[in-house]
Amino acid sequence: MRLLVAGGDRVDAGKTTFSVGLCHETGARGYKPRAGNDFWFDHDDYERAVADGRLYGKDAKRLADASPGDVAPEDINPVHRLWTPMPGRGTGVLGQDGRQFVCDRVRVGDGAPEGVATTDAGDAYVVNATVETPDSAAGALPLDAAERVDSLPAFNDLMARLHGPATDRVAAEIAAADRAVVESYADIARPLPDMEADAVAVVEPRRCRVFDGERYLKACDVASGSAREGRLEERVGNVVELIEPAATAELPALSGGERADPASVADAYGPAYEALFSVAF
């Protein structure tokens, strides 16, 4: 059983809270194939990770903690990007909406391309050579031996050699799993291009819309033009306008304490999970 959780809002849709409760309810491992956080807006989360010489976000940490067994955030989140605000006009190398990427952490394991340096844990780093790296990142992370990019073509080439195989490996693990909960990022409709899902939950404040997995992923292909052409990423809004939900459930507001406890989330979101399971099975 593979369940995909996507967000109807770009920011604070509630995907991770929904996903950690779902992991508790099903006993499934959670996955966040791609994630990122911001040096400025998520500074506390950033500092907690780099204090240990690591780079991951709070969403992956919450999913790892809610998953059965001893799971590290990097195991379920092969690609993590650190952003920083970019005041003024212009986007530079892979800039988006007034921000710029600082570095990527890619969990390559023993599959690093020849010549790419990795940590003992199997992480490779990519640094944006066109922006200033924060001193705390330069001092805590192994960036001296990192790959450095200064143009979009160079970055695209490196992502094909490094990021692509890393996400392919986690995609194969998800496909082979008996149970998996896969959380997308921002308002991206699917975090992996060729993934399959038995059912999809699109969550946003106050409600969850449930879709048949096969129909939802076919709508992703239509939204992008075809299975192999068009945009690399489809937005949730462009996909869900093509299909009707199989069910809709209300999501009650939760306190901070409730959100921090997967069991409490599972109890509060029980009707939404039941609707999701009815479509998955």
Buried (B, 14 or more C-beta within 10 A) or exposed (E): BBBBBBBBBBEEBBBBBBBBBBBBBBEBBBBBBBBBBBBEBBEEBBEBBBEEEBBBBBBBBBBBBBBEEEBBBBBBBBBBBBBBEBEEEEEBBBBEEEBBBBBBBBBBBEBBEEEBEBBEEBBBBBBBBBBEBBEBBBEBBBBEEBBBBEEEEBBEEBBEBBBBBBBBBBBEBBEEBEEBBBBBBBBBBBBBBEBEBBBBBBBBEEBBBBBBBEBBBBBBBBBBEEEEEEEEBBBBBBBBEEBEBBBEBEBEEBEEEBBBBBEBBBBBBEBBBEBBBEBBE
